[in-house]
Amino acid sequence: MIEGSFELQGLLESILYGSGSSQLSVPPRVPPAVADYSNPFILKLHGFWSESSGELCMVGTGSALLQEGTLLTPVAVLKLYNIKTSSSITTLITGTLESLSPSNDNNYFETISILMPPQLNYKFTIVSGDSVDEISSESHFEENFPIDSVLQRRSFCSKFTSLVFRNVFNLQYTGCRSSKKCLPGDGVIANLPCSISLSAINCTDVLKRVRIFLKFDDNIKHSRHDKRFDPSTTLIGEGIWDDKKNQLHVLLCRFLDIENSWSNAHVGDCTTGLSLRFPTIWSIKETSTIMGKIWTNKTEDDSGYFENIVFRSTENHMHALPDLKYEYTEHYRVRNLCPEKKLGRNRKRRYPSPNSIGMKFNMLVESSEGRTGWGSANALTVNSQLYMHARLSFASIRDDFPKPTRWEPQGRANISYRIDIKWHTPPKLTDEDNASIVPDEKMEITAEGIYDADTGGLCMIGCRKLDQPLGNASIDCGILLNFQFAPVKGLENGGYIRGEIKSIREKSDLLYFDHLDVSSVAYNREQARHTIWTMDLEIALVVISQTLVCLSVRSQLYHSKRHPNRLPFTSLVMLVILALGQLSPLVLNYEALFYHKNDQGTVLFQTGGWLEANEVIMRITSMVAFLLYFRILQQAFSSRSKDGNGKGLRFAEKMTLLVTLPLYVSGAIIVLLVDRANYKRDIVLLPISPVDYWQRSTLDDLKSYAGLISDGFLLPQILFNIFSNSRENALRPSFYIGTSLVRLLPHVYDLYCDHSYVEYKGTFIYANPAENFFSTVWDVIIPIGVLLFAAIIYLQQQFGGCCIVPKRFRWSESYENIPMVSES
């Protein structure tokens, strides 16, 4: 018997209120016996329904497409039982979908069992206003948010759909002494579920009642998206909202007699209770937006008894609870472990204010064992208020606190954080290693402490969650966190937030772990302003540079038109390099900074389309410059065949290629070797995205090397002039001087621009390190080389190509004029 699940609600509605014929879509996850269906197969059915017996029988044919493209036409009969015009919690529709084709036929599929709770004219029967006290006898009595204050201006069902029914809840088993007393039911489950998910079947806004599915799952990642129905791990129940206690009370039932077949399945054993609430107060040990408990009304000696189960939401919905409060409970330990630092006379620098956007950051984490991972630090509260930048937006950067005109003391503030760390490298374990932390793929830390806005120091006590056997979640609160923020402007601390997370337990303690080093790029309002202003300036410089390139190439075309006899003396290798330099941004998507991903929330790109307009201008000017270079290349190549000294020029071009090609290839090999030797690059962090780190790759280094070749574009022309000993003015001064200025100005700009701010991924536009080598050394060497090449071209066009070569190494004068050979 193959048991699957699919929607029949539309079919039943058409039967009860329609003509008695309909169309059924069976999803591909139902495994057939012979055929391998890759798409749902559609059945067109017709038949009859008996209202007295509640039975439905329909026959029809359908179509299904196999993975190899074969079209099948299955014939099937659908039988449903217990279909009624009204239903309650105990009503179940069962049935089968059977194939009418022979078992050896390709259209045959195994019988599919059907089990579904009806939704038509449902009546709530086991929960009512009178039964609330009975159901809530085991529920919590803490202070909770009333449902009207959660996601205001939305209906009851809408609030639960967005917060509860789209969430996944972690489980904590309390007092689970044996595997038989941990879950509802009589059976023994080898691997206890670690999470549950809730889904709504029916919901009423007026009476605030819901009918739900509760699904146990042993994988949190699969719970959210897995819609498969397994009655052995699923409970069904009715719930009602209690306005007095501000809790949802649910009475849950089990699916019974489902071991061998679903034909006799029914709902019963309604002895499991559930309460769900929205706590109003958070603490370092409890920061869940939604909490609840599952219990049983049975006694310990009864079959199916289990200990209480506590569940908590995995997601933080602070925006839905505007009146949330935080209770600081670690004042004494914070006071002892986080002493106040004295401020020196000459140390008066402005640091991010406690409520500024700079308090939210991402970070690189590295353990003493060599493990690396990424993490995020999100402020929860500042003093008694919620952190105002919990949801980051571009508007929050512009509307941050007013910028002070002079330094003023800001004092210390109580602050709480949630820190999530995900490890990327596997642990290195030995028999003597402490395994309390390394096996975890991630760390969740809740911390509270003091932030000193005058010194930029953040010191906190933290609690991390631990996964223990049988799913019990314990907390380790022996953690000390220290972070040092960078000033709002300046190079102190390298422009980075640096810190340490360490255990304050003894090394012999099982919960002890070695310290973790933390680093992150600092980000604040002034840096955001400076970054956006710099991007605007660099966009203008890029447009001006590309326009100057087009004008320089146009002047060379005009020069070639006036002096066609000089065109053959232009190096084809040089023109190829210049043309490819303009083509690469179009082919390789060189300006990758212009694309923006909405799922990352990169606020620097939300600038009203200015970057998109610049991208269009860049691509247009690059295409125009490429076409102009290609036109000169075409003219120079065709002029060689018409020139009487074509053989000598071809020899000079061949020698130029033989010199430059090995030089360029050897340079690329050196770049690859250096890249492999120094695989750990400086990491640039974008603090807006949850996890968005940029590391220079081998391709980035090769692109920079290509930019270096473009900077030396005059080298092939110099070699060509030497081998041909030409003194023709093949290149117009406005062309090679203008192009040289375009190549050296980015290095001059990079050398003299303001480096007191940290550059972020996506903000390199004019002096882009992905396009060239930029550093203090390169910014001096490359401009000198470009100017030197331009000066050599000027001298060669005045005194001959070999004027820079010592006389003893020059070509013989008799070789200068190669006699013309007739084609005949």
Secondary structure, 3 states (H helix, E strand, C coil): CEECCCCCHHHHHHHHHCCCEEEEEECCCCCCCCCCECCCEEEEEEEEEECCCCEEEEEEEEEEEECCCCEECCEEEEEEECCCCCECCCCCEEEEEEECCCCCCCCCCCCEEEEECCCCCECCCCCCHHHHHHHHHHCCCCCECCHHHCCCCCCHHHHHHHHCCCCEEEEEECCCCCHHHCCCCCCCCCCCCCEEEEEEEEEECCCCEEEEEEEEECCHHHHHHCCCCCHHHEEEEEEEEECCCCEEEEEEEEEECCCCCCCCCEEEEEEEEEEEECECEEECCECCCCEEEEEECCCCCCCCCCCCEEEEECCCCHHHCCCCEECCCCHHHHHHHCCCCCCCCCCCCCCCCCCCHHHCEEEEEEECCCCEEEEEEEEEEECCEECCCCCCCHHHHHCCCCCCCCCCCCCEEEEEEEEEEEECCCCCCCCCCCCCCCCCCEEEEEEEEEEECCCCEEEEEEEEEEECHHHCEEEEEEEEEEEECCCCCCCHHHHEEEEEEEECCCCCCCCCCCCEEEEEECCCHHHHHHHHHHHHHHHHHHHHHHHHHHHHHHHHHHHHHHCHHHHHHCCHHHHHHHHHHHHHHHHCCCCHHHCCCHHHCCHHHCCCCHHHHHHHHHHHHHHHHHHHHHHHHHHHHHHHHHCCCHHHHHHHHHHHHHHHHHHHHHHHHHHHHHHHHCCCCCEEECCCCCCCEEECCHHHHHHHHHHHHHHCCCHHHHHHHHHHCCCCCCCCHHHHHHHHHHHHHHHHHHHHCCCCCCCCCCCCCCCCCCCCCCCHHHHHHHHHHHHHHHHHHHHHHHHCCCCCCCHHHCCCHHHCCCCCCCCC
